[in-house]
Amino acid sequence: MIDNALQQSPLGLIMKLEHKQNRKFSSLTSILFGLLFISALFGASDYSVPGEMPLMSAVRQNQLEKVKTLIANGADVNMKKAGAIEVTPLMVAARYGHTEIMEILIENGADVNVKSDEGYTALMRAARNGKTDAVKILLLNHADVNARNFGGMSALKFAAGCYPDIVQILLDNGADQGDLANTPMKRADCGPKIRLDFLLIIPALILIGIFSLITLKRTVFRHKSSQAEEHE
């Protein structure tokens, strides 16, 4: 029976509404998957997280003027925190190659040799991510070229097999050539690193898949039930 101005049955209206809801859910699922994957792929450990201080956020987003303002108002350039990740603003700037911000931080007393909770220095982060200019700035400001993290890795080891220009710069500045002994000429793991906690995404995707399946089955069941009622 047709009983509305659009000449559409109540069943048709219900199915249309459910179709729209399912499309919205499908779009939301796709967006969520994309965000989770990008976060894992590009190692978003320095991205905005609860508890991130304003200076750290401004450095991460390469907001030079905001960084200057925050420092002028007393922000601690050696704060060792970014949410749950214990790094300094200089380490974050070095990782992304924000050289102007690096210079401002160093001019205002940033420690170029302080280590993160995993033993990383700003130089290691710059070398690991191929930020040549950042490496140069740190070395000009007396960064320890042979510092090692808790896993025994140095800036040279991180650059070896990936960034030959950085390797040469480090060697020219006194890096231990012995670090090249067991490093292949070309590594397969250059570029953005997939974070280990990418594995945490799997349970989330499983839950999304289960919920999507349940929603689909409910929609099909309702549709079949409605068709059966119409034929009675």
Secondary structure, DSSP 4 states (H G I P E B T S, - for coil): ---STT---HHHHHHHHHHHHHHHHHHHHHHHHHHHHHHHHTTGGGS--TT--HHHHHHHTT-HHHHHHHHHTT--TT---BTTB---HHHHHHHHT-HHHHHHHHHTT--TT---TTS--HHHHHHHTT-HHHHHHHHHTT--TT-B-TTS-BHHHHHTTT-HHHHHHHHHTT--GGGGTT--SS-S--SSPPPGGGGGHHHHHHHHHHHHHHHHHHHHHHHHHHHHHHH-
